[in-house]
Amino acid sequence: MKLHTPLLAAAIVLALTACGKSSEPAATPDTLAPAEAAPAPEAAPAVDASATAAATDATAATADQCTFNLEGNDAMQYNVKNIDVPKSCTQFTINLKHTGTMPVAAMGHNVVIAKTSDMNGVAADGATVQPDHVKAGDTRVVAHSGMVGGGQSTSITFDVPKIADGSYSFFCTFPGHSTMMHGTLTLV
């Protein structure tokens, strides 16, 4: 049996280094001759990246499909004019964040859900009601949040079947805001 000399030398250096008997640096795969390099690790099975991404997106969509993040600012504007509400959701949550800096007394925002035909009446009736500008017990209101000022957040959750029978809107009832701060809820 014929021993390959460079392979034997590398094995001896490794053995002596492991025992602390040499000041020579240990041989590494990149210091060995190509014929002596350590075998490459087996490749992992190929993964279809598009299938993985699609599965991730589907999971994220399922987790987030019944929640929407809405923003209101100091210019009396929401960041969207329509919110799609999936029919597959039993409940739907709207998270409102006031992205401005003005306090609630000067530029408060809320989010109210009602039939589009009731929006002006709900806003008018709530104009003088404190603190949330929604008349207590108003049966036209599906759901409403409290008022928030700059940097604050609030949420509302409502049963999706409550908006299945017509045209519904979301709007802010701070006095004067509903004329600019409103949008539609679309059941999809």
Residue, then its C-alpha position, 0 to 999 in steps of 0.5 A: m500500500k502506497l501512502h500519499t505523502p502530502l496527505l500523511a503530512a497533513a494528518i500528522v500536523l493535525a494530530l500534533t496540533a490537536c495534542g498541543k505538540s506543534s506550533e505549526p498552524a493547523a491544516t485547513p481545507d484551503t491549505l491542503a492540495p486540491a486532491e486532499a481537500a475535505p469533501a464538500p457537504e452535501a447540498a440541501p434539497a432544492v426548494d422552490a423559492s416562489a412556492t415558499a414566498a407564496a406560502t408565506d404571503a398566504t399565511a400573512a394574508t390570512a393573519d392580517q385579512c381581518t385587520f386594517n391600519l388606518e392613519g389620520n393626520d393634522a391636515m384632517q385626512y385619513n390615508v385611504k378612501n376605501i377599506d376592503v372588508p373580506k366576507s370571510c371575516t366574522q369580525f373586522t378590526i380597524n386600528l387608527k393611528h393619529t400621525g400628527t402632533m396636535p392634541v386631542a382637544a384641537m385636532g382629535h380623530n376617531v373612526v365611526i362606522a355607519k351607513t353612508s346615508d346616516m353619516n351626516g346625521v351621526a356627525a351632526d348629533g355628535a358635534t357637541v357630545q364629549p368626549d368621543h363626539v358620538k351620541a350615546g346609544d345611537t343605533r345608527v352607529v355600528a362601531h366607534s372608537g374613542m378620540v385620539g390626539g397626535g401620536q396616539s392610537t385606538s382600535i374598533t372591532f365590529d361584526v362583519p355581518k352588520i355591514a352586509d346589508g348596504s353601503y357603509s362608511f367610516f368617518c371622523t366625528f370631531p366637529g367639522h372633520s367628517t366632510m374631509m375625513h371619510g371613506t367607504l367600507t367595501l365588502v369583498 
